[in-house]
């Protein structure tokens, strides 16, 4: 295992300390590294909290800031955070308008966020994100997994929260964005959890895992490595098959790297995906390309399509200032 | 070789087509993929042109846009662009105030940019970037190599050009920023040039290359993998030894990933580097953390320190809108 770390036991806390140094204008890290929160809160705004296992950086802490999250609770690598982290975060960032949890669909995350929501006596104030169309049930889930579409949900709900929408309206919006967002990924290599010290799974020299999860969970099938155009055709085809969009529909296209794939290759995938979407009569009106929901150093990528109307585009374009997404300010 | 590509012969053009799709609001790609330029030019502004081998994305095309470059000339992977690309770019973006070339110090790049400058009859309108303190001469250079500090030079000169500075003043500024900027990197793994099909060099399971170049060129020495704190100590120590800064000096710290290192590990390095700089009496006033000057999928990172005063901080903070760096707009 070759990693730029001091010790497998301190990688998370060392990284959070570095995040706090690098983005002191945006965020702070709570005592005992329990959560990351905005430096400055907006009184009366609904607080948005997400979280999950680490190793997917910049998700979620990299999306704390104006126009996205108020707090993020980091678990150990690929391990859910605990309810006490979520409760501490909620107590810290709730300025009176309530707290909405944005939760990726994994058994540990949903169980612990539900426990926190129950303890807050707000058991329904959660948006469940399940955009991965690769498999219906998986190693760590009942139902679809939550993957890179999380960025789009956090952005849309985050922008709407800045406008002062109510908690109920934000939950409705979050559910609606999730419904119209779909993703699927492919892995060319595995990744190594620091505490494990060896790769999570193995892929032969000429194999790829089609439909892989962001923890290296199995996808639909293991197949020989194919050309980018064929991979893009399957990923976009699966996503479009799930979304069932009308011709002429406008979308956001997110080509998301898993951490170990060069940006050059992601742009090759952008070109192929855009061509295939155009062929299906779908128009990409906004692009996001890069490493946003990663799996440590895994090579591969996912394609996310999110159907948008003028209101959604306005939310997407609204000012945002986080470690990983920034525009308009 | 496992890559998300169609063919080794089309990887560059496919990637440029994807870049053009993803960032159509900012840039266009010229016919025959000879250069990437801003969609909209500012009449009377000095035009800034950079370029070099591809495989370092987002450098340089990802820095085309308001507040940075006017055009970038991409060579094949790890191969210099040609003088005719530079001349075509200059003709396209010169709005009357002249063209300044920003060139990383590699033999092929300097020779070809010099030929273009001579043909334009402006042989001295070039800033030579040579921030890598690892080695004095190298595989492809006489003198120090140009590496991640290039981002800082392109940003500072780019911001100054928007203010309307003259070509002579911009060259003076670029030379000055280069002088006060130093970098050094480490590789944990090699990288594979698509057309070659096999790794550029080999590293044993427990080795790293200290002082590596961004094409995998040898650095100072090959040593056993060390803890992040020890790597950061050597990289920051070498950089500070070169810059000879006074205690109390303010700096920008760029922790740059080479493409295959998780963001989590880069933040571990930020934490260690910041601690070491503080120990030397140096204050980091701005951070940039991420994959900006990469070596395909190489694992590793570099540390860049650039000494700044209030004027330089104002240039850094000025609005920028490129594919890879964006704030204030």
Interface residues (C-beta under 8 A of the other chain):
Chain A: X2 X3 X4 X5 X6 X7 X11 X12 X14 X15 X16 X17 X18 X19 X21 X22 X23 X54 X55 X57 X58 X62 X77 X188 X189 X205 X206 X208 X225 X227 X228 X229 X231 X255 X259 X260 X261 X262 X263 X264 X265 X266 X267 X268 X269 X270 X271 X272 X274 X284 X287 X289 X291 X294 X296 X297 X299 X300 X301 X326 X327 X328 X329
Chain B: X2 X3 X4 X5 X6 X7 X11 X12 X14 X15 X16 X17 X18 X19 X21 X22 X23 X54 X55 X57 X58 X62 X77 X188 X189 X205 X206 X208 X225 X227 X228 X229 X231 X255 X259 X260 X261 X262 X263 X264 X265 X266 X267 X268 X269 X270 X271 X272 X274 X284 X287 X289 X291 X294 X296 X297 X299 X300 X301 X326 X327 X328 X329
